[in-house]
């Protein structure tokens, strides 16, 4: 009996000593499994975000003329490219045009998208079909949309001027006048961005409990009061992310402006994104270093907007 008890104790003790290594092995296996799931995301971020950002910074602090770009021996210039673009007269005009184009676009897109989302939130016959029709601008290729707007706003035979002349308004040179070219590309960009705002804000409205509207109606609240006291406050988190995404997207718009006006006339519709593209690809003598510097300024603006969004979101969470 003594021998059996001793053997059993040894066996139990051996199992007790073997248990921690097994737990450690399981923890290692779980850790490697987590890394395996994260690996595709890490590779994606490194290849498509980290390396391009590093490359853009590297381009901006060297003098990458076409010859140096081919030979691979650019001269290090430090912040000289940044100082040059800040001293350029084009910079202030492009910055002002970027601010007007971006703020006007996201404000109008949000206001129109919110109005349409509230309108379609009341389900009625054919509402789904009408809502789908509003998504058409979002689905069209940008080159098609920009070309269509160029034709519509043509000074000689555009449909917009034809409609205005029917009301006694004279010809407007939408795309060839410095006074109206920025307005023309802004209108086109607003039209393109409304569907995105409609989809996101409409989805946000679906998450607001209907009981709140019913209770407000029983208390005598009208449509405007329900919107101001219920819809708009509860839609604020969705609104913040919608405005942030709209800002980031609008800052980097190139194709619409390039197809419609090429940033002209007289740089009237030249934004920072257009200026960067024109420096790199749109002139006879490409200069990648200033283009990269302008692109990095756009990244800083978008990064600052992201920090503001995070701060506002934290305030919402605390409230």
Rosetta silent file (secondary structure, phi, psi, omega in degrees, C-alpha in Angstrom):
SEQUENCE: XXXXXXXXXXXXXXXXXXXXXXXXXXXXXXXXXXXXXXXXXXXXXXXXXXXXXXXXXXXXXXXXXXXXXXXXXXXXXXXXXXXXXXXXXXXXXXXXXXXXXXXXXXXXXXXXXXXXXXXXXXXXXXXXXXXXXXXXXXXXXXXXXXXXXXXXXXXXXXXXXXXXXXXXXXXXXXXXXXXXXXXXXXXXXXXXXXXXXXXXXXXXXXXXXXXXXXXXXXXXXXXXXXXXXXXXXXXXXXXXXXXXXXXXXXXXXXXXXXXXXXXXXXXXXXXXXXXXXXXXXXXXXXXXXXXXXXXXXXXXXXXXXXXXXXXXXXXXXXX
SCORE:     score description
SCORE:     0.000 S_00000001
   1 L     0.000  -42.549  179.785    0.000    0.000    0.000 S_00000001
   2 H   -59.878  -41.763  179.910    2.828    2.376    0.896 S_00000001
   3 H   -62.040  -40.779 -179.371    4.444    1.770   -2.448 S_00000001
   4 H   -65.644  -41.424 -179.259    1.182    2.531   -4.286 S_00000001
   5 H   -64.269  -41.923 -179.867    0.633    5.765   -2.386 S_00000001
   6 H   -61.025  -43.825  179.669    4.187    6.926   -3.117 S_00000001
   7 H   -62.122  -42.445  179.261    3.789    6.198   -6.811 S_00000001
   8 H   -62.944  -39.785 -179.984    0.505    8.100   -6.915 S_00000001
   9 H   -64.165  -42.407  178.479    2.072   11.093   -5.216 S_00000001
  10 H   -61.636  -41.113 -179.460    4.914   11.144   -7.681 S_00000001
  11 H   -64.064  -44.867 -179.929    2.473   10.938  -10.548 S_00000001
  12 H   -64.488  -42.783  178.393    0.391   13.783   -9.200 S_00000001
  13 H   -61.218  -40.740  178.199    3.502   15.847   -8.534 S_00000001
  14 H   -62.390  -39.129  178.273    4.767   15.178  -12.043 S_00000001
  15 H   -66.208  -37.195  179.511    1.464   16.349  -13.476 S_00000001
  16 H   -65.171  -38.749  178.119    1.632   19.460  -11.329 S_00000001
  17 H   -72.377  -26.646 -177.591    5.112   20.248  -12.617 S_00000001
  18 H   -82.006  -20.522 -175.626    4.039   19.549  -16.191 S_00000001
  19 H   -62.943  -48.675 -179.018    0.991   21.826  -16.024 S_00000001
  20 H   -58.287  -44.230  176.367    2.792   25.224  -16.140 S_00000001
  21 H   -58.328  -36.114  178.603    4.821   24.355  -19.274 S_00000001
  22 H   -65.636  -42.034  179.039    1.578   23.309  -20.946 S_00000001
  23 H   -63.966  -41.802  177.540   -0.073   26.596  -20.021 S_00000001
  24 H   -62.083  -39.366  178.855    2.921   28.502  -21.290 S_00000001
  25 H   -64.199  -40.273  178.780    2.778   26.554  -24.540 S_00000001
  26 H   -65.820  -40.301  178.674   -0.917   27.358  -24.920 S_00000001
  27 H   -63.308  -42.295  177.685   -0.243   31.035  -24.268 S_00000001
  28 H   -62.506  -40.458  179.283    2.525   31.039  -26.875 S_00000001
  29 H   -63.332  -42.706  177.919    0.232   29.323  -29.356 S_00000001
  30 H   -63.970  -38.922 -179.658   -2.497   31.921  -28.768 S_00000001
  31 H   -64.617  -43.947  179.251    0.043   34.727  -29.124 S_00000001
  32 H   -67.569  -33.272  175.898    1.347   33.381  -32.430 S_00000001
  33 H   -63.896  -42.659  177.754   -2.223   32.896  -33.632 S_00000001
  34 H   -62.509  -43.216  177.756   -2.970   36.542  -32.851 S_00000001
  35 H   -61.796  -37.506  179.934    0.183   37.611  -34.701 S_00000001
  36 H   -63.786  -38.813  178.438   -0.851   35.481  -37.675 S_00000001
  37 H   -71.810  -32.658 -179.218   -4.196   37.273  -37.865 S_00000001
  38 H   -80.183  -22.020 -174.553   -2.512   40.677  -37.497 S_00000001
  39 H   -55.177  -47.636  179.033    0.224   39.978  -40.038 S_00000001
  40 H   -58.809  -39.714  178.878   -1.834   40.822  -43.177 S_00000001
  41 H   -65.826  -42.085  179.758   -2.899   44.139  -41.633 S_00000001
  42 H   -63.467  -44.449  178.368    0.678   44.980  -40.612 S_00000001
  43 H   -61.207  -42.748  179.632    1.977   44.147  -44.097 S_00000001
  44 H   -61.259  -45.605 -179.133   -0.797   46.253  -45.647 S_00000001
  45 H   -64.822  -40.782 -179.224   -0.011   49.249  -43.426 S_00000001
  46 H   -66.702  -45.647 -174.121    3.736   49.000  -44.073 S_00000001
  47 H   -72.892  -43.804 -171.585    3.419   48.593  -47.860 S_00000001
  48 H  -100.721   -8.911 -179.616    0.607   51.045  -48.549 S_00000001
  49 H  -125.695  -58.147 -173.260    1.019   53.603  -45.751 S_00000001
  50 H   -65.281  -49.939 -179.136    4.341   53.547  -43.932 S_00000001
  51 H   -65.160  -46.591  177.016    6.625   53.177  -46.957 S_00000001
  52 H   -59.684  -37.395  178.112    4.789   55.740  -49.144 S_00000001
  53 H   -65.328  -44.929  176.439    4.841   58.209  -46.232 S_00000001
  54 H   -60.192  -42.885 -178.265    8.572   57.632  -45.699 S_00000001
  55 H   -65.367  -38.277  179.598    9.188   57.958  -49.432 S_00000001
  56 H   -65.794  -41.500  177.475    7.212   61.187  -49.604 S_00000001
  57 H   -64.796  -42.105 -179.558    9.204   62.683  -46.725 S_00000001
  58 H   -63.488  -38.668  177.235   12.461   61.504  -48.320 S_00000001
  59 H   -64.822  -37.364 -173.295   11.498   63.126  -51.623 S_00000001
  60 H   -74.226  -18.826 -178.035   10.645   66.411  -49.918 S_00000001
  61 L  -105.898   13.342  174.706   14.043   66.819  -48.216 S_00000001
  62 E  -128.584  167.467  177.113   16.099   66.142  -51.361 S_00000001
  63 E  -100.782   88.363 -176.280   16.407   67.822  -54.732 S_00000001
  64 L   -91.928   77.620  168.513   14.852   65.203  -56.986 S_00000001
  65 L   -71.920  161.960  178.889   15.288   66.651  -60.451 S_00000001
  66 H   -53.494  -38.943 -179.850   14.486   64.202  -63.277 S_00000001
  67 H   -66.678  -45.582  179.103   18.198   63.528  -63.774 S_00000001
  68 H   -65.797  -32.104  179.786   18.811   62.929  -60.057 S_00000001
  69 H   -65.427  -39.200 -179.704   15.689   60.780  -59.919 S_00000001
  70 H   -74.394  -44.510 -176.191   17.051   58.502  -62.661 S_00000001
  71 H   -78.211  -20.582  178.242   20.636   58.404  -61.396 S_00000001
  72 L    76.677   26.102  179.271   19.616   58.024  -57.754 S_00000001
  73 L  -127.895   58.610 -177.748   21.978   60.686  -56.382 S_00000001
  74 L   -72.478  152.228  178.041   19.764   63.591  -55.244 S_00000001
  75 E   -83.805  135.372  177.593   21.215   66.413  -53.183 S_00000001
  76 E   -74.900  127.686 -176.626   19.994   66.693  -49.590 S_00000001
  77 L  -120.151   -4.524 -179.944   18.278   70.057  -49.104 S_00000001
  78 L    65.928 -128.287 -177.760   16.601   69.729  -45.700 S_00000001
  79 L   -91.878   12.376 -175.673   13.647   72.094  -45.321 S_00000001
  80 H   -60.814  -40.536  179.888   14.566   74.152  -48.383 S_00000001
  81 H   -63.982  -39.133  178.485   11.687   72.758  -50.472 S_00000001
  82 H   -65.533  -42.743  179.735    9.192   73.604  -47.725 S_00000001
  83 H   -65.541  -35.304  179.936   10.555   77.150  -47.405 S_00000001
  84 H   -66.548  -43.559 -178.157   10.404   77.591  -51.180 S_00000001
  85 H   -72.315  -31.386  177.035    6.753   76.596  -51.454 S_00000001
  86 H   -69.387  -30.650  178.570    5.797   78.757  -48.456 S_00000001
  87 H   -83.437  -13.875 -178.680    7.514   81.745  -50.114 S_00000001
  88 L   -70.735  138.704  178.063    5.860   81.056  -53.481 S_00000001
  89 H   -63.262  -26.838 -179.951    2.989   83.392  -54.390 S_00000001
  90 H   -66.614  -27.191 -173.800    0.998   80.378  -55.533 S_00000001
  91 H   -61.155  -50.023 -177.836    0.956   78.967  -52.009 S_00000001
  92 H   -64.536  -39.981  177.423   -1.377   81.536  -50.455 S_00000001
  93 H   -64.384  -42.985 -179.892   -3.748   81.415  -53.435 S_00000001
  94 H   -67.207  -38.340  178.458   -3.771   77.620  -53.383 S_00000001
  95 H   -64.614  -43.298  178.488   -4.283   77.557  -49.608 S_00000001
  96 H   -64.506  -44.196  178.959   -7.215   79.971  -49.856 S_00000001
  97 H   -63.582  -38.636  177.891   -8.761   78.007  -52.739 S_00000001
  98 H   -62.718  -43.520 -179.861   -8.288   74.763  -50.788 S_00000001
  99 H   -63.707  -46.224 -179.562  -10.041   76.233  -47.743 S_00000001
 100 H   -64.534  -48.184 -178.546  -12.973   77.582  -49.785 S_00000001
 101 H   -61.369  -43.743 -175.695  -13.305   74.429  -51.882 S_00000001
 102 H   -72.836  -50.413 -175.998  -13.057   72.076  -48.897 S_00000001
 103 H   -67.284  -42.005  178.038  -15.219   73.910  -46.371 S_00000001
 104 H   -64.324  -40.053 -178.827  -17.938   74.806  -48.879 S_00000001
 105 H   -64.871  -52.008 -175.136  -18.005   71.244  -50.208 S_00000001
 106 H   -70.282  -32.331  178.397  -18.254   69.422  -46.882 S_00000001
 107 H   -66.927  -47.182 -179.640  -20.753   71.932  -45.443 S_00000001
 108 H   -68.482  -41.215  178.640  -23.088   71.681  -48.442 S_00000001
 109 H   -61.463  -42.457 -179.801  -22.657   67.918  -48.768 S_00000001
 110 H   -67.305  -45.972 -177.744  -23.473   67.416  -45.100 S_00000001
 111 H   -62.685  -46.378 -179.673  -26.472   69.775  -45.103 S_00000001
 112 H   -68.782  -42.142  179.098  -28.005   68.290  -48.257 S_00000001
 113 H   -62.591  -40.291  178.435  -27.172   64.726  -47.205 S_00000001
 114 H   -66.413  -42.292  178.526  -28.742   65.252  -43.771 S_00000001
 115 H   -61.166  -43.426  178.893  -31.882   66.785  -45.274 S_00000001
 116 H   -68.045  -37.952  178.924  -32.257   63.853  -47.662 S_00000001
 117 H   -63.348  -42.530  177.821  -31.553   61.314  -44.890 S_00000001
 118 H   -65.995  -38.636  179.512  -34.276   62.828  -42.696 S_00000001
 119 H   -63.877  -45.982 -178.116  -36.632   62.918  -45.676 S_00000001
 120 H   -78.643  -11.960  177.349  -36.071   59.257  -46.558 S_00000001
 121 H   -65.119  -26.811  173.199  -36.208   58.240  -42.885 S_00000001
 122 L   -85.001  103.633 -175.543  -39.976   58.504  -43.213 S_00000001
 123 L   -67.274  129.298  178.057  -40.677   55.392  -45.237 S_00000001
 124 L  -143.037  173.280 -177.305  -43.105   55.993  -48.070 S_00000001
 125 L   -62.341  134.111 -179.913  -43.964   54.389  -51.366 S_00000001
 126 L    68.004   12.753  179.438  -40.996   54.282  -53.780 S_00000001
 127 H   -63.871  -38.814  179.941  -38.656   55.723  -51.123 S_00000001
 128 H   -64.735  -40.664  179.719  -36.167   52.905  -51.667 S_00000001
 129 H   -66.559  -42.396  178.669  -36.141   53.473  -55.436 S_00000001
 130 H   -65.587  -39.324  179.067  -35.665   57.222  -55.047 S_00000001
 131 H   -63.312  -38.231  178.220  -32.906   56.672  -52.492 S_00000001
 132 H   -65.733  -34.664  179.345  -31.135   54.368  -54.933 S_00000001
 133 H   -65.366  -32.778  179.349  -31.327   57.041  -57.651 S_00000001
 134 L   -70.578  -13.730  178.754  -29.461   59.475  -55.413 S_00000001
 135 L   -84.739   -7.852 -176.892  -26.566   57.000  -55.294 S_00000001
 136 H   -56.993  -45.989  178.946  -25.950   57.280  -59.052 S_00000001
 137 H   -58.523  -30.900 -179.458  -23.360   60.111  -58.761 S_00000001
 138 H   -71.771  -29.074 -175.021  -21.435   57.966  -56.280 S_00000001
 139 H   -88.442  -21.806 -178.188  -21.378   55.001  -58.664 S_00000001
 140 L   -72.528  146.112  172.983  -20.280   56.829  -61.804 S_00000001
 141 L   -61.647  143.120 -175.973  -16.571   56.991  -62.668 S_00000001
 142 H   -61.505  -34.176 -179.644  -15.175   60.387  -61.708 S_00000001
 143 H   -65.824  -33.446  177.214  -13.930   61.080  -65.230 S_00000001
 144 H   -69.342  -46.241 -179.262  -17.481   60.636  -66.524 S_00000001
 145 H   -62.575  -46.151 -178.926  -18.955   62.908  -63.862 S_00000001
 146 H   -64.828  -40.225  178.756  -16.321   65.627  -64.349 S_00000001
 147 H   -65.750  -37.676  178.314  -16.685   65.500  -68.145 S_00000001
 148 H   -64.222  -44.137  178.237  -20.468   65.741  -67.820 S_00000001
 149 H   -66.516  -34.172  176.347  -20.206   68.799  -65.587 S_00000001
 150 H   -62.230  -40.451  178.090  -17.719   70.366  -68.011 S_00000001
 151 H   -69.494  -42.733 -178.365  -20.272   69.987  -70.793 S_00000001
 152 H   -63.974  -35.094 -177.173  -23.152   71.257  -68.636 S_00000001
 153 L   -97.150   12.149  178.213  -21.197   74.366  -67.579 S_00000001
 154 L   -60.714  137.104 -174.987  -19.796   75.095  -71.030 S_00000001
 155 L   -66.352  -36.052 -172.320  -20.056   78.826  -71.780 S_00000001
 156 L   -86.688  -50.809 -172.958  -21.295   78.464  -75.358 S_00000001
 157 L  -129.182   25.706  178.759  -23.620   75.471  -75.444 S_00000001
 158 L   -76.144  147.937 -177.432  -23.925   74.268  -71.847 S_00000001
 159 H   -68.854  -28.295 -179.911  -27.337   73.329  -70.528 S_00000001
 160 H   -66.763  -47.164  178.266  -26.873   75.445  -67.387 S_00000001
 161 H   -65.236  -35.213  177.677  -26.395   78.673  -69.341 S_00000001
 162 H   -62.928  -40.887  178.247  -29.291   77.723  -71.617 S_00000001
 163 H   -67.972  -38.669  179.566  -31.547   77.346  -68.577 S_00000001
 164 H   -67.491  -37.195  178.613  -30.340   80.642  -67.090 S_00000001
 165 H   -64.358  -28.618  176.870  -30.958   82.475  -70.359 S_00000001
 166 H   -65.240  -23.226  177.214  -34.571   81.317  -70.231 S_00000001
 167 L  -101.032   13.313  175.916  -34.892   83.396  -67.044 S_00000001
 168 L    84.429   11.685  178.959  -33.185   86.413  -68.592 S_00000001
 169 L   -93.454  131.696 -176.648  -29.725   85.784  -67.084 S_00000001
 170 L   -71.151  178.605 -177.570  -26.838   86.384  -69.457 S_00000001
 171 L   -66.003  134.694  176.994  -23.997   84.036  -70.324 S_00000001
 172 L  -115.402  127.902  179.084  -21.724   83.022  -67.445 S_00000001
 173 L   -87.095   80.310 -172.358  -18.201   81.787  -68.171 S_00000001
 174 L   -59.451  -45.000 -171.250  -18.245   79.109  -65.496 S_00000001
 175 L  -101.721  -11.421 -175.437  -14.962   77.393  -66.352 S_00000001
 176 L  -114.111    4.033  178.025  -13.024   80.151  -68.088 S_00000001
 177 L  -110.689  134.485  177.658  -13.479   83.063  -65.681 S_00000001
 178 L   -61.447  -21.149 -177.823  -11.321   83.473  -62.538 S_00000001
 179 L   -80.023  -22.538 -173.282  -14.421   84.649  -60.692 S_00000001
 180 L  -123.663   -9.162 -174.458  -16.485   81.495  -61.232 S_00000001
 181 H   -64.775  -40.849  178.938  -14.123   78.584  -61.944 S_00000001
 182 H   -66.075  -38.116  176.958  -13.679   77.671  -58.264 S_00000001
 183 H   -63.005  -39.512 -178.232  -17.445   77.863  -57.749 S_00000001
 184 H   -63.270  -47.726 -178.808  -17.980   75.563  -60.751 S_00000001
 185 H   -70.086  -29.118  177.136  -15.676   72.806  -59.501 S_00000001
 186 H   -67.363  -42.658  177.884  -17.117   73.163  -55.980 S_00000001
 187 H   -60.342  -44.460  178.920  -20.653   72.624  -57.275 S_00000001
 188 H   -62.411  -41.222 -179.417  -19.524   69.499  -59.140 S_00000001
 189 H   -68.554  -36.045  176.409  -17.754   68.162  -56.052 S_00000001
 190 H   -61.503  -45.161  179.735  -20.817   68.806  -53.863 S_00000001
 191 H   -59.446  -37.366 -179.104  -22.961   66.821  -56.288 S_00000001
 192 H   -73.845  -29.485 -173.957  -20.504   63.935  -56.124 S_00000001
 193 H   -92.393  -14.741 -178.544  -20.280   63.907  -52.308 S_00000001
 194 H   -59.509  -44.251 -179.150  -23.965   64.129  -51.356 S_00000001
 195 H   -57.508  -39.452  179.371  -24.654   60.364  -51.825 S_00000001
 196 H   -61.984  -45.815  178.087  -21.894   59.411  -49.366 S_00000001
 197 H   -63.474  -39.675  178.527  -23.320   61.729  -46.711 S_00000001
 198 H   -59.705  -47.051 -177.267  -26.827   60.441  -47.414 S_00000001
 199 H   -63.870  -47.615 -176.971  -25.816   56.802  -46.921 S_00000001
 200 H   -67.502  -45.273 -177.663  -23.860   57.359  -43.690 S_00000001
 201 H   -71.103  -34.844  176.265  -26.373   59.714  -42.079 S_00000001
 202 H   -64.063  -40.477  176.705  -29.338   57.567  -43.110 S_00000001
 203 H   -64.106  -38.014  177.375  -27.661   54.575  -41.447 S_00000001
 204 H   -64.714  -35.924  179.000  -27.127   56.682  -38.324 S_00000001
 205 H   -65.690  -30.195 -179.485  -30.810   57.618  -38.225 S_00000001
 206 H   -65.810  -21.894 -177.889  -31.762   53.946  -38.199 S_00000001
 207 L   -89.161   -3.582  177.280  -30.025   53.558  -34.816 S_00000001
 208 L   -83.881  122.101 -176.846  -32.113   56.247  -33.090 S_00000001
 209 L   -59.243  133.540  178.456  -34.916   54.510  -31.108 S_00000001
 210 H   -66.500  -23.409 -179.782  -38.389   55.284  -32.477 S_00000001
 211 H   -60.111  -33.162 -179.378  -39.700   55.392  -28.883 S_00000001
 212 H   -64.404  -40.747  178.424  -37.986   58.738  -28.382 S_00000001
 213 H   -68.051  -38.907  179.738  -39.919   60.297  -31.252 S_00000001
 214 H   -64.908  -42.791  178.911  -43.170   58.786  -30.018 S_00000001
 215 H   -64.910  -40.495  179.072  -42.605   60.120  -26.503 S_00000001
 216 H   -65.660  -37.857  177.613  -41.704   63.561  -27.859 S_00000001
 217 H   -64.337  -39.705  177.771  -44.835   63.545  -30.027 S_00000001
 218 H   -65.283  -30.012  178.586  -47.007   62.724  -27.006 S_00000001
 219 L   -82.563    0.386  176.725  -45.429   65.655  -25.173 S_00000001
 220 L    91.873   12.268  179.728  -46.440   67.974  -28.017 S_00000001
 221 L   -73.342  134.394  177.858  -43.044   68.374  -29.707 S_00000001
 222 L   -83.799  178.489 -178.842  -43.249   69.423  -33.351 S_00000001
 223 H   -58.713  -43.661 -179.230  -41.045   68.173  -36.227 S_00000001
 224 H   -66.446  -40.300  178.794  -38.445   70.921  -35.760 S_00000001
 225 H   -65.312  -39.237  177.909  -38.280   70.364  -32.005 S_00000001
 226 H   -64.984  -38.888  178.510  -37.871   66.602  -32.499 S_00000001
 227 H   -66.366  -44.458 -175.303  -35.060   67.232  -34.972 S_00000001
 228 H   -72.988  -33.299 -174.980  -33.318   69.767  -32.733 S_00000001
 229 H   -96.767  -22.660 -175.545  -33.709   67.871  -29.460 S_00000001
 230 H  -118.790  -59.708 -171.419  -33.459   64.247  -30.609 S_00000001
 231 H   -62.655  -55.511 -173.764  -32.186   63.719  -34.157 S_00000001
 232 H   -64.640  -45.741  178.903  -29.309   66.168  -34.313 S_00000001
 233 H   -63.482  -42.056 -178.103  -27.802   65.460  -30.834 S_00000001
 234 H   -74.568  -17.765  179.014  -27.998   61.675  -31.192 S_00000001
 235 L   -91.437    0.584 -174.123  -26.582   61.878  -34.711 S_00000001
 236 H   -60.706  -45.212  178.066  -23.563   63.889  -33.555 S_00000001
 237 H   -59.414  -41.433  177.851  -21.037   60.979  -33.416 S_00000001
 238 H   -67.193  -37.392  179.320  -22.002   59.898  -36.935 S_00000001
 239 H   -63.309  -40.979 -178.756  -21.883   63.512  -38.087 S_00000001
 240 H   -62.096  -46.416 -178.702  -18.349   63.966  -36.759 S_00000001
 241 H   -70.280  -31.908  177.256  -16.943   60.967  -38.605 S_00000001
 242 H   -65.581  -44.202  178.873  -18.853   61.934  -41.761 S_00000001
 243 H   -66.513  -38.556  178.879  -17.389   65.436  -41.723 S_00000001
 244 H   -63.714  -48.049  179.274  -13.897   64.097  -41.015 S_00000001
 245 H   -63.349  -38.690  177.088  -14.010   61.636  -43.907 S_00000001
 246 H   -63.125  -39.899  178.344  -15.442   64.342  -46.154 S_00000001
 247 H   -63.316  -47.938 -178.302  -12.619   66.692  -45.185 S_00000001
 248 H   -62.958  -42.822 -179.426   -9.902   64.111  -45.855 S_00000001
 249 H   -66.023  -43.330 -175.052  -11.413   63.118  -49.190 S_00000001
 250 H   -69.416  -33.688  179.554  -11.962   66.711  -50.371 S_00000001
 251 H   -59.119  -32.342 -174.581   -8.440   67.820  -49.466 S_00000001
 252 L  -103.663   16.125  178.389   -6.987   65.347  -51.961 S_00000001
 253 L   -67.735  124.894  177.654   -9.407   65.904  -54.851 S_00000001
 254 L  -125.287  -49.537 -169.123   -7.442   66.220  -58.083 S_00000001
 255 H   -59.683  -43.110 -177.361   -9.293   64.496  -60.917 S_00000001
 256 H   -63.035  -49.478 -178.070  -12.476   66.608  -60.872 S_00000001
 257 H   -66.567  -41.014 -176.971  -10.635   69.941  -60.855 S_00000001
 258 H   -64.645  -40.960 -179.281   -7.995   68.786  -63.325 S_00000001
 259 H   -70.285  -37.507 -174.212  -10.541   67.581  -65.869 S_00000001
 260 H   -83.138  -42.910 -173.393  -12.766   70.671  -65.556 S_00000001
 261 L  -134.879  -12.712 -173.602  -10.299   73.571  -65.250 S_00000001
 262 L    56.638   27.338  178.515   -6.742   72.222  -64.754 S_00000001
 263 L    85.220   -1.597 -177.789   -6.522   74.631  -61.847 S_00000001
 264 L  -100.910 -168.898   -6.911   -7.117   77.699  -64.002 S_00000001
 265 L   -79.689  150.700  179.798   -7.679   80.211  -65.233 S_00000001
 266 L    54.170   39.724  177.606   -4.842   82.175  -63.607 S_00000001
 267 L    62.348   19.438 -176.647   -4.656   79.587  -60.786 S_00000001
 268 L   -66.956  -29.222  179.506   -8.154   80.599  -59.635 S_00000001
 269 L  -115.580   25.036  178.623   -9.143   76.982  -58.975 S_00000001
 270 L   -84.542  113.613  173.385   -5.702   75.675  -58.009 S_00000001
 271 L   -95.213  175.943  178.793   -5.854   73.854  -54.694 S_00000001
 272 H   -62.426  -37.839  179.034   -2.879   72.405  -52.838 S_00000001
 273 H   -65.243  -42.118  177.643   -3.602   68.971  -54.309 S_00000001
 274 H   -65.188  -41.042  179.095   -3.720   70.397  -57.835 S_00000001
 275 H   -61.892  -43.804  178.641   -0.521   72.353  -57.220 S_00000001
 276 H   -62.050  -45.646 -179.441    1.243   69.213  -55.996 S_00000001
 277 H   -63.957  -41.058 -177.988    0.060   67.201  -59.011 S_00000001
 278 H   -67.086  -36.672  177.408    1.027   69.953  -61.432 S_00000001
 279 H   -64.342  -38.039 -175.218    4.526   70.229  -59.963 S_00000001
 280 H   -85.096  -40.471 -170.253    5.075   66.479  -60.297 S_00000001
 281 L  -131.216  -15.893 -169.262    3.268   65.563  -63.517 S_00000001
 282 L   -94.939    3.048  179.184    1.463   68.487  -65.060 S_00000001
 283 L  -119.994  170.445  179.775    4.347   70.525  -66.427 S_00000001
 284 L   -68.765  -28.305 -179.003    7.019   69.926  -69.032 S_00000001
 285 L  -117.984   91.815 -177.219    9.740   69.741  -66.374 S_00000001
 286 L   -64.816  141.991  179.207    8.509   67.571  -63.470 S_00000001
 287 L  -134.250  100.713 -171.600    9.838   68.443  -60.022 S_00000001
 288 H   -76.201  -26.033 -174.483    8.976   65.779  -57.490 S_00000001
 289 H   -68.538  -51.698  175.020   10.515   67.386  -54.408 S_00000001
 290 H   -61.715  -35.645  178.056    8.220   70.464  -54.110 S_00000001
 291 H   -60.891  -42.388  178.290    5.277   68.240  -55.035 S_00000001
 292 H   -66.478  -37.039  178.582    6.109   65.917  -52.151 S_00000001
 293 H   -63.927  -42.990  177.270    6.482   68.889  -49.788 S_00000001
 294 H   -64.106  -40.587  177.356    3.011   70.169  -50.716 S_00000001
 295 H   -61.524  -37.567  178.179    1.639   66.658  -50.259 S_00000001
 296 H   -68.023  -32.964  174.962    3.132   66.480  -46.777 S_00000001
 297 H   -63.805  -39.584  176.185    1.436   69.752  -45.865 S_00000001
 298 H   -63.320  -38.750  177.706   -1.877   68.188  -46.876 S_00000001
 299 H   -62.795  -41.188  179.111   -1.076   65.189  -44.680 S_00000001
 300 H   -63.809  -39.693  178.170   -0.426   67.519  -41.730 S_00000001
 301 H   -63.897  -45.282  178.785   -3.766   69.267  -42.283 S_00000001
 302 H   -64.800  -37.952  178.387   -5.596   65.932  -42.391 S_00000001
 303 H   -64.596  -41.877  177.539   -3.694   64.742  -39.305 S_00000001
 304 H   -62.722  -40.048  177.327   -4.668   67.896  -37.399 S_00000001
 305 H   -64.017  -37.195  176.822   -8.303   67.334  -38.379 S_00000001
 306 H   -64.215  -39.173  178.055   -8.043   63.763  -37.101 S_00000001
 307 H   -65.230  -39.929  176.957   -6.718   64.985  -33.745 S_00000001
 308 H   -62.244  -41.571  178.678   -9.619   67.432  -33.457 S_00000001
 309 H   -62.294  -43.789  179.577  -12.034   64.593  -34.206 S_00000001
 310 H   -61.269  -41.277 -179.867  -10.475   62.378  -31.523 S_00000001
 311 H   -64.569  -44.832  178.357  -10.727   65.201  -28.992 S_00000001
 312 H   -64.655  -38.053 -179.676  -14.372   65.870  -29.840 S_00000001
 313 H   -66.537  -37.675  176.683  -15.156   62.152  -29.744 S_00000001
 314 H   -64.185  -38.459  176.929  -13.631   61.836  -26.275 S_00000001
 315 H   -63.362  -38.431  176.359  -15.806   64.711  -25.165 S_00000001
 316 H   -64.200  -41.379 -178.496  -18.854   62.882  -26.529 S_00000001
 317 H   -65.970  -38.438  179.355  -17.872   59.692  -24.691 S_00000001
 318 H   -67.486  -36.465  179.690  -17.446   61.528  -21.377 S_00000001
 319 L   -69.353    0.000    0.000  -20.821   63.193  -21.809 S_00000001
